[in-house]
Amino acid sequence: MAPLPVTNTRRWKVSYDVGGFAHQFLVRLRDAAVPATVDSEVTTFLSAIGSLFWESEITGVQEAAEGSNLFFPIASGLVGDSWGSGANSIGNNPLQLNFVGRSPGGRRVRVGLFGYKGVFSEWKLTGSESTPVQDAVNALNAAGDCFIAIDGLFATWYPYADIGVNDYWVRQSRKAG
């Protein structure tokens, strides 16, 4: 399968803070998506997984148009929203939770967030093990304007989340600690 340009769809880059460390996640949007609906769908997803995360807060949202590499700040109701609870310790900065799906066109899609505070169960957390994971997968599958794949098609999200440790953030934690 030939690769598609990263600019193949509209995109939002959502910036958030966990324990003093800035992160971002990417949300691909349908062309006709309106910000209020995308705000709602992202909030539903984040609310579903809140109990699995340290206190996190959205600090900004940027948008890039289809075909463009340039992201520009936009007004979004997401800014200032928070999810999770408790103070993150520096040793937890590299922990992430990744949701993965696939479009009917065969394109893989992923949404990953740092700040995971749950337990490790073989590096994968299924919906049958975790109600928040199942609720998040349901939110991703129900989204009508966002969380689409790079080919612009709605994805079917797998009924689990992968737990990961990011090497870059391991190094950053070592420097800060």
C-alpha positions as CSV (number, residue, x, y, z in Angstrom):
1,M,0.0,0.0,0.0
2,A,1.5,3.3,-1.1
3,P,1.9,5.9,1.7
4,L,-0.4,8.9,1.9
5,P,0.9,12.4,2.7
6,V,0.4,13.4,6.3
7,T,-1.5,16.4,5.0
8,N,-4.2,14.1,3.5
9,T,-6.9,15.3,6.1
10,R,-7.6,18.3,8.3
11,R,-5.9,17.9,11.6
12,W,-6.0,19.3,15.1
13,K,-3.0,19.2,17.3
14,V,-4.1,19.2,20.9
15,S,-1.5,20.4,23.4
16,Y,-1.7,19.3,27.0
17,D,0.3,19.3,30.2
18,V,1.0,16.4,32.6
19,G,3.0,17.1,35.7
20,G,4.8,20.1,34.1
21,F,5.7,18.3,30.8
22,A,4.0,19.4,27.6
23,H,2.7,16.9,25.2
24,Q,0.5,16.8,22.1
25,F,-1.9,14.4,20.4
26,L,-3.2,14.5,16.8
27,V,-6.8,14.3,15.8
28,R,-7.8,13.8,12.2
29,L,-11.1,15.5,11.2
30,R,-13.7,15.1,8.5
31,D,-13.7,18.1,6.1
32,A,-17.2,19.2,7.3
33,A,-16.3,18.9,11.0
34,V,-17.4,21.8,13.2
35,P,-15.2,22.8,16.2
36,A,-18.1,22.4,18.7
37,T,-18.7,18.8,17.7
38,V,-15.0,18.0,17.7
39,D,-14.7,19.5,21.1
40,S,-17.5,17.3,22.4
41,E,-16.2,14.1,20.8
42,V,-12.6,14.7,22.2
43,T,-14.1,15.6,25.6
44,T,-16.1,12.3,25.6
45,F,-13.0,10.3,24.8
46,L,-10.9,12.0,27.5
47,S,-13.6,11.8,30.1
48,A,-13.8,8.0,29.5
49,I,-10.2,7.5,30.3
50,G,-9.8,10.0,33.0
51,S,-9.5,7.6,35.9
52,L,-6.5,6.0,34.2
53,F,-4.5,9.2,34.0
54,W,-2.6,11.6,36.2
55,E,-4.1,15.1,36.3
56,S,-3.8,16.6,32.8
57,E,-4.9,19.8,31.2
58,I,-5.4,21.0,27.6
59,T,-3.3,24.1,27.0
60,G,-4.0,24.8,23.4
61,V,-5.4,23.6,20.1
62,Q,-4.0,24.2,16.6
63,E,-5.5,23.3,13.2
64,A,-4.0,22.5,9.8
65,A,-6.1,22.4,6.7
66,E,-6.1,19.5,4.3
67,G,-3.0,19.8,2.1
68,S,-1.2,22.1,4.5
69,N,1.7,21.5,6.9
70,L,1.0,24.7,8.7
71,F,-0.8,24.6,12.1
72,F,-2.5,27.7,13.4
73,P,-4.0,28.3,16.9
74,I,-7.8,28.2,17.0
75,A,-10.4,29.0,19.6
76,S,-11.6,25.7,21.1
77,G,-13.7,24.9,24.1
78,L,-11.2,22.2,25.0
79,V,-8.6,24.7,26.2
80,G,-8.5,24.5,30.0
81,D,-10.3,21.2,30.2
82,S,-8.7,18.6,32.4
83,W,-9.0,14.9,33.0
84,G,-7.3,12.5,35.4
85,S,-6.4,13.1,39.0
86,G,-3.4,13.2,41.3
87,A,0.1,14.6,41.0
88,N,2.3,13.0,38.5
89,S,5.8,11.9,39.6
90,I,8.8,12.3,37.3
91,G,9.2,8.5,37.0
92,N,5.8,8.2,35.4
93,N,6.3,10.8,32.6
94,P,7.3,8.2,30.0
95,L,4.2,6.1,30.4
96,Q,1.6,6.2,27.7
97,L,-1.7,4.6,26.6
98,N,-2.2,4.1,22.9
99,F,-5.5,3.3,21.2
100,V,-5.2,1.7,17.7
101,G,-7.7,1.1,14.9
102,R,-7.9,0.5,11.2
103,S,-9.9,2.1,8.4
104,P,-11.8,0.1,5.8
105,G,-9.0,1.2,3.4
106,G,-6.5,-0.7,5.5
107,R,-4.9,2.4,7.1
108,R,-3.8,2.2,10.7
109,V,-4.8,5.0,13.1
110,R,-3.5,5.7,16.6
111,V,-4.3,8.1,19.4
112,G,-1.7,8.0,22.2
113,L,-1.6,10.0,25.5
114,F,1.0,10.4,28.1
115,G,0.2,10.4,31.8
116,Y,-1.0,6.8,32.2
117,K,-1.1,5.9,35.9
118,G,-2.7,2.5,35.8
119,V,-1.2,-0.9,36.3
120,F,0.6,-2.9,33.7
121,S,-1.1,-6.0,32.5
122,E,1.1,-7.5,29.9
123,W,1.4,-4.1,28.2
124,K,-2.1,-4.3,27.0
125,L,-5.4,-3.3,28.7
126,T,-8.5,-4.8,27.1
127,G,-12.0,-3.5,27.4
128,S,-13.0,-6.6,29.3
129,E,-10.3,-5.8,31.9
130,S,-11.0,-2.1,32.1
131,T,-14.3,-0.2,31.8
132,P,-12.5,3.1,31.1
133,V,-10.7,1.5,28.1
134,Q,-14.0,0.0,26.8
135,D,-15.7,3.4,27.2
136,A,-12.9,5.1,25.4
137,V,-13.0,2.6,22.5
138,N,-16.8,3.1,22.3
139,A,-16.2,6.9,22.2
140,L,-13.7,6.6,19.4
141,N,-16.0,4.3,17.4
142,A,-18.9,6.6,17.9
143,A,-17.1,9.8,16.9
144,G,-18.7,11.3,13.8
145,D,-16.4,14.2,13.0
146,C,-13.0,13.2,14.2
147,F,-10.6,10.3,15.0
148,I,-10.6,9.3,11.4
149,A,-7.7,7.6,9.6
150,I,-5.2,9.2,7.2
151,D,-7.3,8.1,4.2
152,G,-10.2,10.1,5.5
153,L,-12.3,7.0,6.4
154,F,-13.8,6.2,9.8
155,A,-11.7,3.6,11.6
156,T,-12.8,0.6,13.6
157,W,-10.9,0.9,16.9
158,Y,-9.6,-2.3,18.5
159,P,-11.1,-3.3,21.9
160,Y,-7.9,-2.6,23.8
161,A,-5.2,0.0,24.6
162,D,-1.5,-0.6,24.5
163,I,0.6,0.5,27.4
164,G,4.0,1.9,26.4
165,V,7.1,3.6,27.7
166,N,8.6,6.2,25.5
167,D,12.4,6.3,25.3
168,Y,12.5,10.1,24.7
169,W,10.6,10.8,27.8
170,V,12.7,8.3,29.8
171,R,15.7,10.4,28.9
172,Q,13.9,13.7,29.7
173,S,12.9,12.3,33.1
174,R,16.5,11.3,33.8
175,K,17.7,14.8,33.0
176,A,15.0,16.5,35.2
177,G,15.4,14.0,38.1
